[in-house]
């Protein structure tokens, strides 16, 4: 049976003992009304909501209709109690909670029902784009209803024949006399669009604008297309195919057919790139939060299933005529799988909460210096959030799935979905910049620049944490030195061609992620020792992480040092 218990004590520890959230909130005028007690009380109620969502994940599609009804009822409660407005600014009618508190809330949603969590994430992404539109009518029509949760939304960027190649997008939008557009084409959405949980759904559609039916479509633009028109009539949007999963409602890939569907222009793609790039980090952050939620669910269910299991040691019959079974948790392979999950979950939860807080500081800090420092640190942490977190979660969760066999299908589907969304967001951004003749991410920053930037950021952060255990601080400083020397060596020895950059990207991201996670574990261990909370478990896990990283980092450094030889050898390999 599916099991999940919201880790409220862990949330408290990260927020108040590690990040010291109340001190950070003092720099944010928009969030000063939010006290630690209010955050705790809100999360306790959210935990009850997560428990309700937990019951909406049936093992078969035979119960799908019942689940859809339950999901609609749960969303009604979700909307009536103001949860969609939790993270929105009070000026927009929101509750003005800091992103850190919303990180914990979103993790609980992902842990209990990823499909429901994805609906909420899509709505937030559409609001980010729509509120930057120049058209006051678009902002008035869509933003308010999306913000308060009356409407939901879907992202319709891909096409079946084009995938993520924006140059092959064939959907068109024809300008009408009243300033609206008629859209035609086929799009793919990552959620089930057949349900009527809310009174309307807004599709954010990528299409080529044309001034009239006779002109050749050229400019790629984003359009807001409602499912129902203001008159209540059904718009020209229909579902042509649905690829359902076996994990409940709203977890399907949906192909939509737009047949002269009426919509409004949000903005051309070149203008929206200014939204897409900052949103790329936020999208990857949201996916990272969902990955933590899936990992936490996997851990809790694996632990629960193995606690009551016993295993007969192999070959014990040769020593004892009557073998004695021992608890499965005493088996080293099971202990390793569970420990590896904890080694991922705790620093990733801290990283996501930290990045969320930095986003708040970069946008709303009263002191311009704090804004600048937060923005600079965000730039260094972004590559880890965008690449390392999901790749690492895939490996750790896959290793533990055999221990949680009763929910393995759902977790496996969830990871497939997150990895797909992560890849799509990056590819679409890269494709959009190329199609508009702009510099792509790879051309704008190299792995060597990112390594040097992270090293500089970690040195600054280590100076701010003099209370770190001496051995951990010494090890971290040595790792940072090795990373800086490695970046200098590659830069002086090799010409950083496109092929070489592609070859070293994966290893450099793993190296940066491993070192950053070491810093996060040192931070967690120090907070545990200082506060006396989790003082038995977290420092021991931190020492285990440092022991394993000491084995991994030299391997990564050696691979990167030999990148030129590896590239030369690969060029001589014939693959066909």
C-alpha positions in Angstrom: 0.0 0.0 0.0 1.2 3.5 -0.8 2.6 5.3 2.3 3.7 8.8 2.9 4.1 10.9 6.0 5.1 14.6 5.5 8.5 15.2 7.2 7.5 18.3 9.0 10.4 18.1 11.5 12.8 18.0 8.6 11.2 21.1 7.0 11.5 22.9 10.4 15.2 21.9 10.7 16.1 23.1 7.2 14.1 26.4 7.5 15.0 27.5 11.0 18.3 25.7 12.0 20.1 25.6 8.7 18.9 28.5 6.6 17.7 30.6 9.6 14.7 31.7 7.5 13.4 34.4 9.9 16.6 36.4 9.5 16.4 36.2 5.7 12.7 37.2 5.7 13.7 40.4 7.5 15.2 41.6 4.3 12.0 40.9 2.4 9.3 43.5 3.0 6.7 41.5 1.0 7.0 38.5 3.4 7.4 40.2 6.8 3.9 39.3 7.7 4.8 35.6 7.6 6.0 34.3 10.9 7.7 30.9 11.6 4.6 29.8 13.5 2.4 30.7 10.6 4.6 28.7 8.2 4.5 25.6 10.6 0.7 25.8 11.0 0.2 26.1 7.2 2.5 23.1 6.5 0.6 21.0 9.1 -2.7 21.7 7.2 -0.9 21.1 3.9 0.2 17.7 5.2 -3.5 16.7 5.7 -4.2 17.7 2.1 -1.3 15.6 1.0 -2.7 12.6 2.8 -6.0 13.1 0.9 -4.2 13.2 -2.4 -2.4 10.0 -1.4 -5.6 8.1 -1.7 -6.0 9.2 -5.4 -3.4 6.8 -6.8 -5.1 3.6 -7.8 -3.2 0.5 -9.1 -5.4 0.0 -12.1 -7.4 2.1 -14.7 -10.6 0.3 -13.6 -10.9 2.9 -10.8 -10.1 5.9 -13.0 -13.6 7.4 -13.0 -13.7 7.2 -9.2 -10.3 8.9 -9.0 -11.3 11.7 -11.4 -14.3 12.4 -9.2 -12.1 12.4 -6.1 -9.5 14.5 -7.8 -12.1 17.1 -8.8 -13.4 17.2 -5.2 -9.9 17.5 -3.8 -9.1 20.4 -6.2 -12.3 22.2 -5.1 -11.1 22.1 -1.5 -7.6 23.0 -2.7 -9.1 26.1 -4.4 -11.6 27.1 -1.8 -8.9 27.1 1.0 -6.6 29.4 -1.1 -3.7 27.0 -1.8 -3.2 28.3 -5.4 -2.7 31.8 -4.0 0.0 30.7 -1.5 3.1 31.9 -3.4 1.5 34.8 -5.3 2.1 38.4 -4.2 -0.5 40.1 -2.0 -0.8 42.9 -4.6 -2.2 40.2 -7.0 -4.6 38.8 -4.5 -2.2 36.1 -3.2 -1.1 35.2 0.3 2.5 36.4 -0.1 4.2 33.3 1.4 8.0 33.1 0.8 9.2 30.6 -1.9 10.9 28.5 0.8 7.6 27.6 2.5 6.1 26.9 -1.0 9.1 24.6 -1.7 8.0 22.4 1.3 4.4 22.5 0.2 5.2 21.6 -3.4 7.4 18.7 -2.2 4.5 17.3 -0.2 2.2 17.5 -3.3 4.8 15.7 -5.4 5.3 13.0 -2.8 1.6 12.3 -2.5 0.4 12.8 -6.1 2.8 13.9 -8.9 0.0 14.4 -11.4 -1.8 16.9 -9.2 1.6 18.6 -8.5 2.2 18.9 -12.2 -1.1 20.7 -12.8 -0.2 23.3 -10.2 3.3 23.7 -11.7 2.0 24.3 -15.2 -0.4 27.0 -13.9 2.5 28.8 -12.2 4.6 28.7 -15.4 1.8 30.2 -17.5 1.2 33.0 -15.0 5.0 33.9 -15.2 4.6 34.4 -19.0 1.2 36.1 -19.1 2.0 38.7 -16.5 4.8 40.0 -18.7 2.5 40.5 -21.7 2.1 44.1 -23.0 -1.6 43.5 -23.6 -3.6 44.7 -20.6 -6.6 42.7 -21.8 -4.5 39.5 -21.7 -3.3 40.2 -18.2 -6.8 41.1 -16.9 -8.5 38.2 -18.6 -6.2 35.4 -17.6 -3.8 36.3 -14.8 -6.4 36.9 -12.0 -8.3 33.7 -12.6 -5.1 31.7 -12.9 -3.7 33.3 -9.8 -6.7 32.5 -7.6 -7.0 29.0 -9.0 -10.4 29.4 -10.7 -8.7 28.3 -14.0 -5.9 25.8 -14.7 -3.4 25.8 -17.6 -1.3 23.6 -19.8 1.9 24.3 -21.8 1.5 23.4 -25.5 5.0 24.0 -26.9 5.8 20.7 -28.7 4.3 19.2 -31.9 4.2 15.5 -32.8 6.2 15.9 -36.1 8.6 18.5 -34.7 9.5 17.3 -31.2 11.5 20.1 -29.6 12.8 21.5 -32.9 11.2 24.9 -33.1 12.2 25.4 -36.7 9.7 22.7 -37.6 6.8 24.2 -35.7 3.9 24.4 -38.2 1.0 25.6 -36.1 -0.2 29.0 -37.3 -2.1 32.0 -35.7 -3.9 34.3 -38.1 -4.7 37.9 -36.9 -8.3 39.0 -36.9 -9.9 42.4 -37.1 -10.7 42.5 -33.4 -7.0 41.9 -32.4 -7.5 38.2 -31.5 -5.9 35.3 -33.4 -7.3 32.0 -34.8 -4.9 29.2 -34.2 -4.7 25.9 -36.2 -2.3 23.0 -35.7 -1.5 20.0 -33.5 0.1 20.3 -30.1 1.3 17.9 -27.3 0.6 18.6 -23.6 2.1 16.7 -20.7 -1.1 16.6 -18.7 -4.6 15.2 -19.3 -6.7 17.9 -20.8 -10.0 15.9 -20.9 -11.1 16.7 -17.3 -13.3 19.5 -16.1 -12.0 20.1 -12.6 -12.3 23.9 -13.1 -14.6 26.1 -15.2 -11.9 26.8 -17.8 -8.4 25.8 -18.9 -5.9 28.1 -20.6 -3.5 26.6 -23.1 -0.2 28.5 -23.7 0.5 27.7 -27.3 3.6 28.2 -29.4 2.7 29.0 -33.0 3.8 31.1 -36.0 2.0 34.5 -36.4 0.7 35.6 -39.8 -1.2 38.8 -40.4 -3.7 37.2 -42.8 -4.5 33.8 -44.2 -2.6 34.6 -47.4 0.7 35.6 -45.9 3.5 33.1 -45.0 3.8 32.6 -41.2 7.1 33.6 -39.8 7.5 34.9 -36.3 7.2 32.4 -33.4 4.9 33.7 -30.7 3.2 32.5 -27.6 -0.6 32.6 -27.4 -3.2 32.1 -24.6 -6.0 29.9 -25.9 -8.9 29.2 -23.5 -10.9 26.0 -23.6 -14.1 27.9 -23.3 -14.8 31.4 -24.8 -16.3 34.2 -22.7 -19.7 33.4 -24.1 -19.4 29.9 -22.6 -19.1 28.2 -26.0 -16.5 25.6 -26.5 -13.4 27.0 -28.3 -11.9 25.1 -31.3 -9.8 22.8 -29.1 -10.2 19.1 -29.0 -8.3 16.1 -27.8 -7.2 13.9 -30.7 -5.4 11.2 -28.6 -4.7 10.4 -25.0 -1.8 8.2 -23.7 -3.0 7.2 -20.2 -0.8 5.7 -17.5 -1.8 3.4 -14.7 -1.2 5.7 -11.8 -4.4 7.7 -11.6 -6.0 10.7 -13.2 -4.2 13.7 -14.8 -1.1 11.8 -15.5 -1.4 11.3 -19.3 0.3 12.8 -22.4 -2.4 14.5 -24.4 -2.4 15.5 -28.1 -4.6 18.5 -28.8 -6.1 19.6 -32.1 -6.5 23.4 -32.6 -9.0 24.2 -35.4 -9.4 28.0 -35.7 -9.3 28.3 -32.0 -9.6 31.9 -30.7 -6.7 33.1 -28.7 -4.7 36.2 -27.6 -1.1 37.1 -28.2 1.1 36.9 -25.1 4.3 38.0 -26.9 6.7 37.0 -29.7 9.3 34.4 -28.8 12.3 36.8 -28.9 10.6 38.9 -26.2 9.6 35.8 -24.3 13.2 34.5 -24.2 13.7 37.1 -21.5 11.1 35.1 -19.6 12.2 31.7 -20.7 15.8 32.0 -19.5 15.0 33.0 -15.8 12.1 30.5 -16.0 14.5 27.8 -17.1 16.1 27.8 -13.6 12.7 28.0 -12.0 11.4 25.2 -14.1 14.4 23.0 -13.2 14.0 24.1 -9.6 10.3 22.9 -9.6 11.4 19.6 -11.2 14.1 19.3 -8.5 11.5 19.8 -5.8 9.3 17.1 -7.4 12.4 14.8 -7.6 12.9 15.2 -3.8 9.3 14.4 -3.3 9.6 11.2 -5.3 12.8 10.2 -3.5 11.2 10.8 -0.1 8.2 8.7 -1.1 10.5 5.9 -2.3 12.6 6.1 0.9 9.6 5.9 3.2 7.9 3.1 1.4 11.2 1.1 1.0 11.9 1.6 4.7 8.4 0.6 5.7 8.4 -2.6 3.6 11.9 -3.7 4.7 11.3 -3.0 8.4 8.9 -5.9 8.7 10.8 -8.3 6.4 13.3 -11.0 7.4 16.0 -12.5 5.2 17.7 -15.9 5.6 21.5 -15.5 5.1 22.8 -17.3 2.1 24.6 -20.6 2.8 23.7 -20.4 6.5 22.3 -23.9 6.2 25.9 -25.2 5.9 26.7 -23.8 9.3 23.3 -24.2 11.0 20.9 -27.0 10.3 18.0 -24.6 11.0 18.9 -21.2 9.5 17.8 -18.2 11.5 16.3 -15.3 9.6 17.5 -11.8 10.5 15.9 -8.4 9.8 16.3 -7.3 6.2 17.4 -3.8 7.4 20.6 -5.5 8.8 21.5 -6.5 5.2 24.3 -4.3 3.9 22.8 -4.0 0.4 19.5 -2.7 1.7 21.2 -0.4 4.1 23.3 1.0 1.3 20.3 1.7 -1.0 18.4 3.5 1.8 21.5 5.5 2.9 22.1 6.6 -0.7 18.6 8.0 -0.9 19.2 10.0 2.3 22.5 11.2 1.0 20.5 12.7 -2.0 17.3 13.8 -0.3 18.7 16.0 2.5 21.2 18.2 0.5 18.8 18.5 -2.4 16.0 19.7 -0.1 18.3 22.3 1.3 19.5 23.3 -2.1 16.0 23.8 -3.5 15.0 25.8 -0.4 18.1 27.9 -0.5 17.7 28.6 -4.3 14.0 29.5 -3.6 15.1 32.0 -0.9 17.7 33.5 -3.2 15.1 34.0 -5.9 13.0 36.0 -3.3 16.1 38.0 -2.3 17.1 38.7 -5.9 13.6 40.0 -6.7 12.4 41.6 -3.5 15.2 42.4 -1.0 15.0 45.9 0.4 18.8 46.4 0.1 20.2 46.5 -3.4 23.5 44.9 -2.2 21.5 41.9 -1.0 19.8 41.7 -4.4 23.1 41.7 -6.2 24.7 39.1 -4.0 21.7 36.8 -4.3 21.6 37.2 -8.1 25.3 36.4 -8.4 25.0 33.3 -6.2 22.0 32.1 -8.1 24.0 32.3 -11.3 26.6 29.9 -9.9 24.1 27.5 -8.4 21.8 27.4 -11.6 23.9 24.8 -13.5 23.7 22.4 -10.6 19.9 22.9 -10.2 19.4 22.6 -14.0 21.4 19.4 -14.6 22.9 17.6 -11.7 19.9 17.2 -9.4 17.6 15.2 -11.7 20.4 13.0 -13.1 21.5 12.1 -9.5 17.9 11.5 -8.4 17.4 9.1 -11.3 20.3 6.9 -10.2 19.5 6.9 -6.5 15.8 6.2 -6.9 16.4 3.5 -9.5 18.8 1.7 -7.0 16.1 1.7 -4.3 13.1 0.8 -6.4 13.4 -3.0 -5.8 12.9 -2.3 -2.1 9.6 -0.4 -2.8 8.1 -2.9 -5.3 4.5 -2.1 -4.5 4.9 1.5 -5.8 7.8 1.0 -8.3 5.6 1.5 -11.4 4.3 4.9 -10.2 7.8 6.1 -9.1 9.3 5.0 -12.4 6.7 6.8 -14.4 7.2 9.9 -12.2 11.0 9.9 -12.9 10.4 9.4 -16.6 8.1 12.4 -16.6 10.5 14.7 -14.7 13.5 13.7 -16.9 11.5 14.3 -20.1 10.3 17.7 -18.8 13.8 18.7 -17.8 15.2 17.8 -21.2 12.4 19.5 -23.0 12.8 22.8 -21.2 16.5 23.0 -22.0 16.1 21.9 -25.6 13.3 24.4 -26.2 15.3 27.2 -24.7 18.4 26.3 -26.9 16.2 25.9 -30.0 14.5 29.3 -29.4 17.7 31.1 -29.0 19.1 29.5 -32.2 16.0 30.2 -34.2 16.1 33.9 -33.2 19.9 34.2 -34.0 20.8 34.6 -30.4 23.6 33.0 -28.3 22.7 29.6 -26.8 23.4 28.6 -23.2 26.4 26.6 -24.4 27.9 29.5 -26.3 27.2 31.9 -23.4 29.0 30.0 -20.7 31.4 27.1 -20.7 31.9 24.4 -18.1 35.2 26.0 -17.2 33.5 29.3 -16.5 30.9 27.5 -14.3 33.6 25.6 -12.4 35.5 28.8 -11.6 32.3 30.6 -10.7 31.2 27.9 -8.3 34.7 27.8 -6.7 34.6 31.5 -6.1 31.1 31.2 -4.6 32.0 28.3 -2.3 35.1 30.1 -1.0 32.9 33.1 -0.1 30.3 30.8 1.6 33.0 28.9 3.5 34.2 32.2 5.0 30.7 32.9 6.2 30.6 29.5 8.0 33.6 29.4 10.3 31.8 26.9 12.6 32.2 24.0 10.1 33.9 21.0 11.5 37.7 21.5 10.8 38.1 18.3 8.8 35.1 19.0 6.6 36.2 22.6 6.0 39.7 21.5 5.1 38.4 18.8 2.7 36.1 21.3 1.0 38.8 23.8 0.5 41.0 21.1 -1.0 38.2 20.1 -3.4 37.7 23.7 -4.4 41.4 24.1 -5.1 41.4 21.0 -7.2 38.5 22.2 -9.2 40.1 25.6 -9.9 43.4 24.0 -10.9 41.6 21.6 -13.2 39.8 24.4 -14.9 43.0 26.3 -15.4 44.8 23.2 -16.7 42.1 22.5 -19.4 42.0 26.1 -20.4 45.8 26.3 -20.9 46.2 22.9 -22.5 43.3 22.5 -24.9 41.3 24.6 -27.3 37.8 24.6 -26.0 36.0 23.5 -29.2 32.3 22.6 -29.3 33.2 18.9 -29.3 35.4 19.2 -26.3 32.8 21.3 -24.4 30.2 18.6 -25.1 32.6 15.9 -23.9 33.5 17.5 -20.6 30.0 18.9 -19.7 28.6 15.8 -18.0 31.7 15.1 -15.9 32.2 18.8 -15.0 28.6 19.0 -13.8 29.0 15.9 -11.7 32.2 17.3 -10.2 30.5 20.6 -9.4 27.4 18.8 -8.0 29.5 16.5 -5.8 31.5 19.3 -4.3 28.4 21.5 -3.8 26.6 18.6 -2.0 29.7 18.3 0.2 29.3 21.9 1.2 25.5 21.4 1.9 26.2 18.3 4.0 28.8 20.2 6.1 26.2 22.9 6.5 23.6 20.4 7.6 25.9 18.6 10.0 27.0 21.9 11.6 23.4 22.9 12.2 22.6 19.5 13.7 25.5 19.6 16.1 24.9 23.3 17.1 21.1 22.9 17.6 21.2 19.4 19.1 18.5 18.3 16.6 19.2 15.1 14.6 22.7 15.2 16.1 23.1 11.4 16.0 22.0 10.9 12.4 23.0 13.9 10.2 26.7 14.2 11.1 27.1 10.5 10.5 25.5 10.8 7.1 27.7 13.8 6.3 30.8 11.8 7.2 29.6 8.9 5.0 29.1 11.4 2.1 32.6 12.9 2.5 34.1 9.4 2.5 32.3 8.4 -0.7 33.1 11.8 -2.4 36.8 11.3 -1.6 36.7 8.2 -3.8 34.7 9.8 -6.7 36.3 13.2 -7.1 39.8 11.9 -8.1 38.1 9.8 -10.8 36.2 12.8 -12.2 39.3 15.0 -12.1 41.4 12.4 -13.9 38.7 11.9 -16.6 38.6 15.7 -17.2 42.3 16.1 -17.3 42.5 13.5 -20.0 39.6 15.0 -22.1 41.9 15.8 -25.0 43.1 12.2 -25.3 39.6 10.9 -24.9 38.3 13.2 -27.7 41.1 12.0 -30.0 40.3 8.4 -29.4 36.6 9.0 -29.9 37.3 10.6 -33.3 38.9 7.4 -34.5 36.0 5.2 -33.5 33.6 4.1 -36.3 30.1 3.7 -35.0 28.7 2.3 -38.3 
